[in-house]
Amino acid sequence: MSSQPQEENSKDDNKYDEANRLLSNESSQQPSSDSDEEVAYESREKVVIVDFEPVNSTDTVDFSITPPFSWKKLWLFTGPGFLMSIAFLDPGNLEGDLQAGAIAGYSLLWLLMWATAMGLLIQLLSARVGVATGRHLAELCREEYPYWASLLLWFMAELALIGADIQEVIGSAIAIQILSHGVLPLWVGVIITASDCFIFLFLENYGVRKLEAVFAVLIATMALSFAWMFGETKPNVKELIIGILVPKLSSKTIRQAVGVVGCVIMPHNVFLHSALVQSRKIDLHKKGRVQEALNYYSIESSVALIISFMINLFVTTVFAKGFYGTNKANSIGLVNAGQYLEEKYGGGLLPILYIWGIGLLAAGQSSTITGTYAGQFIMGGFLNLRLKKWLRALITRSFAIVPTIIVALIFNTSEASLDILNEWLNVLQSIQIPFALIPLLTLVSKEQVMGDFRIGPILEKVAWTVAALVIVINGYLLLDFFSSEVNGLLFGSLVCIGTAAYVAFIIYLISRCGSLSSSWFTLLLPEKFAYRGN
């Protein structure tokens, strides 16, 4: 008689142990803010997504089905895509736009449109990784690659971020110089811009949505400023439409074409977007909810990049109308663009010089703050640092501000020197592009990482084709730059050694993407001979 209760108790204990084991496995799959792992957002910081559809208490909810579209939910998901789009509007991009317009006229507008579309594809894949895994790209790279490779990827990402940040801070400083009528020198503008780190920390304390609202105001400021310039200068609408619809490229505009494409893919932005999408609370165990998040993020990112395309279009066409075919076309840059606009269109009640300055300041300030944001995610993810936010922001901001102040002091008096510096910074960022794209495409294609949300073979081939195209175009930029800049045996030898190491690391990264070779071989071989697995 006594053996039966003992047997039942042992069964209950076994069930209890099994339940604990399953619960612990489930919780280990979901990133926890209490663990030692670095996370993009703590649970308390995330925006809660509320279900607006009425559900009867008697109905069982099937979480494998994607809920119907809701405008209210789209509003809750709106934000990360607009923060991501700021990298398409930074001062480096604006300089590429104005030079393309001044030198190539309206002829490269089609390329601007397709480059933005390629950028959208890459950013959607970045968002997909972040949503489906609950981890951002830097964290996943740390787990995917050996320690030495992940450290090298972190170093490359930091270099790209520093290069972008210098351009953004210098752009803001130029805007401050314009708006102060030259009273404040460049280095003072740099120090003022550096203070955005503390503005960023202040805004973060009020929550994610408040921070996103500030960026929305800055984007609106850019849109209104450059739209006003567009209306004031009255570009040729017929040539504008032809420029968008009819592909045209000549040997004289090849460098500007490469610049247009190269400015769109920003390495640090690929890392940033995969972290930003985690600002919403999504249950990774509910397939329908994950797919719903992907759908809403795709919509808001597309809208954000359409707006960024329109802003870039305004800048390109304004300078195409004013300076295409003139003697000033080849000498125009970010430093003297405001002065040339004033000479061309004069003052008036609202001088175009100050409108340009306001738009440039909004572009510079917004992009430097997102740069600080990206720096936190990149450093925290690769190095697994759990530091206080103010300390992390201070460290990442110091990485860029210290060299920028040095640059501002050295190049303050020379426009030509600033243009040369800008070319070197563009090269620095172009070099880093493969080290963001290849890990992204490797991870988003892996079933072990993405589960049901890995991309299909067709999208995978399209993504690798776009990545290869971007890498080749930037490779042309590097070849063109170094062929004109490299002089002397010693410098040439160092460049050759560096190039060999660079190519070797790219080959190593590609070799780790087994799914790429698998998907291509399945096209070439009969199904029974096709390569299976990674």
Buried (B, 14 or more C-beta within 10 A) or exposed (E): EEEEEEEEEEEEEEEEEEEEEEEEEEEEEEBEEEEEBBBBBEEEBBBEBEEEEEEEEEEEEEBEEBBEEBEEBBEBBBBBBBBBBBBBBBBBBBBBBBBBBBBBBBBBBBBBBBBBBBBBBBBBBBBBBBBBBBBBBBBBBBEBBEEEBBBBBBEBBBBBBBBBBBBBBBBBBBBBBBBBEEEBBBBBBBBBBBEBBEBBBEBBEEBBEEBBEBBBEBBEBBBBBBBBBBEBBEBBEEBBEBBBEEEBBEEEBBBBBBBBBBBBBBBBBBBBBBBBBBBBBBBBEBBBBBBBBBBBBBBBBBBBBEBBBBBBBBBBBBBBBBBBEEEEBEBBBBBBBBBBBBEBBEEEEEBBBBBBBBBBBBBBBBBBBBBBBBBBBBBBBBBBEEBEEEEBBBBBBEBBBEBBBEBBEEBBEEBEBBBEBBBEBBBBBBBBBBBBBBBBBBBBBBEEBBEEBBBEBEBBBBBBEBBEEBBEBBBBBBEBBBEEEEEEEEEEEEBEEEBEEBEEBBEBBBEBBBBBEBBBEBEEEEEEEEBEEB
